[in-house]
Amino acid sequence: MRRADRLPAPRPGDGEAARQAGGQSTIEYAVLIAVVVAALLLMQRYVKGAIAQRWRSAGDVFGFGQQYEPGVTQITKDVNQ
């Protein structure tokens, strides 16, 4: 006996329900992806700020907390070292 002979006969409307279920899962995935993208876009501001703060604090270590200002900042060079 072939496998196709053992399967129950399709009932009217079964194909439509399967199509709707497939369409619903596609919409659910699309909504899920949209929510994840929105969350990443919202987090972008905070991540940028955190990275900028890291660079700022790393730069302050080298400049002893001082910023270069043209015409005001004096640079001394020690040529003996």
DARAVEN-V448135 format. One record per residue. N is the residue number from 1. D_CENTER is the distance of its C-alpha to the mean C-alpha in whole Angstrom. Layout:
BEGIN
n:N d_center:D_CENTER
n:N d_center:D_CENTER
END
This chain:
BEGIN
n:1 d_center:54
n:2 d_center:50
n:3 d_center:47
n:4 d_center:47
n:5 d_center:50
n:6 d_center:49
n:7 d_center:46
n:8 d_center:47
n:9 d_center:47
n:10 d_center:45
n:11 d_center:45
n:12 d_center:45
n:13 d_center:41
n:14 d_center:40
n:15 d_center:38
n:16 d_center:37
n:17 d_center:35
n:18 d_center:33
n:19 d_center:32
n:20 d_center:31
n:21 d_center:29
n:22 d_center:27
n:23 d_center:26
n:24 d_center:25
n:25 d_center:23
n:26 d_center:21
n:27 d_center:21
n:28 d_center:19
n:29 d_center:17
n:30 d_center:16
n:31 d_center:16
n:32 d_center:13
n:33 d_center:11
n:34 d_center:11
n:35 d_center:11
n:36 d_center:7
n:37 d_center:6
n:38 d_center:9
n:39 d_center:7
n:40 d_center:4
n:41 d_center:7
n:42 d_center:9
n:43 d_center:8
n:44 d_center:8
n:45 d_center:11
n:46 d_center:12
n:47 d_center:10
n:48 d_center:12
n:49 d_center:15
n:50 d_center:15
n:51 d_center:15
n:52 d_center:18
n:53 d_center:20
n:54 d_center:20
n:55 d_center:21
n:56 d_center:24
n:57 d_center:25
n:58 d_center:25
n:59 d_center:27
n:60 d_center:29
n:61 d_center:31
n:62 d_center:32
n:63 d_center:34
n:64 d_center:35
n:65 d_center:33
n:66 d_center:35
n:67 d_center:34
n:68 d_center:35
n:69 d_center:37
n:70 d_center:39
n:71 d_center:43
n:72 d_center:43
n:73 d_center:41
n:74 d_center:44
n:75 d_center:43
n:76 d_center:45
n:77 d_center:46
n:78 d_center:48
n:79 d_center:49
n:80 d_center:51
n:81 d_center:48
END
